[in-house]
Amino acid sequence: MIGKVKVNQSFGAMCQYVLQEKTPDKGAEVLAAHGVRTDSAAHMATDFDAVRAMRPGLGKAVLHVALAFPAEEKEKVTNEVMGRIAQDYLRGLKIDPENTQWAVVRHYDKDKTHPHMHLVVNRVDLDGQTVSDQFIRSRSVDVCKRIEQEYGLIVADQVGRKQALEIGPTPAQAKATTPKEEQSAEWSRARQDIGRALSYTAGQARSFDELREALRPRGIEVELTRRKDGSPAGVVFEQDGHRVKGSQVGRAYSAGNLETGFAQVRELGHDPAQAWQQVGQDYALAKLAAEYGQAKGQQASKEPGKQQSRGFEMGD
């Protein structure tokens, strides 16, 4: 399970997106909600904004999480299970689902084989307190791991280096006959793994610190050097003892280009209504599905523990 976290400004734009009112052919189904109406995007946004008004100084009050599962989990991840996972995810982030407005909507895009849902949460709870977004991306990774274990789901971290081993050796690894060649081939494998991880983390990070938080759970460390004026001089990624320069992964991952990308993400964060931002997010989810599809093996299935049935409060 992968959780892609965004903190945005506009409930109006977000509710229109998750309910797919402008593109009903794509298919959207409200699975559960608390404290908001679900009959229309306008009503849902109005309810969110009414509580948000208690904290008028909070610019980004919209917490949006896209939770995606591999296609192999399609039968296991039913609507009822998704609803439970959404509330467990909130509790994992220390958000009380009984004292916070939220809605979870499943999308049925025809061009995507993997099940996924969108969770919209008000960062102002029903007591008028602000829900913290500090380190929320790294916290989300930890919560997703716990949910995977609890529900017996495929472990997302295995999509990285372990999945690559399941797929088989790279051509360089297959041809290696000497220790030097094997070492070179292993470095190439690490470079590929790092590139795969950067492909869906660098685009949403706002700084090197955020990128470091996103990569560390995947076993990748970030080493940054700066010039005297504070600008980034170079970046090195390390996995399993293999050091790879950002420019060796790809031109887009050099220190300077990453810094430029971070600035763009920070700037775009002030206008979440941009339609292409949502398209970009969907592209990332499609990319995730493709990565899952490459794996030839699956994690040994585990029977999920007995889940306590929880009632859902639907909007009026």
Secondary structure, 3 states (H helix, E strand, C coil): CEEEEEEECCHHHHHHHHHCCCCHHHCEEEEEEECCCCCCHHHHHHHHHHHHCCCCCCCCCEEEEEEECCHHHCCCCCHHHHHHHHHHHHHHCCCCCCCCCEEEEEECCCCCCCCEEEEEEECECCCCCECCCCCHHHHHHHHHHHHHHHHCCCCHHHHCHHHHHHHCCCHHHHHCCCHHHHHHHHHHHHHHHHHHHHHCCHHHCCCHHHHHHHHHHHCCEEEEEECCCCCEEEEEEEECCEEEEHHHHCHHHCHHHHHHHHHHHHHHCCCCCCHHHHHHHHHHHHHHHHHHHHCCCCCCCCCCCCCCCCCCCCCC
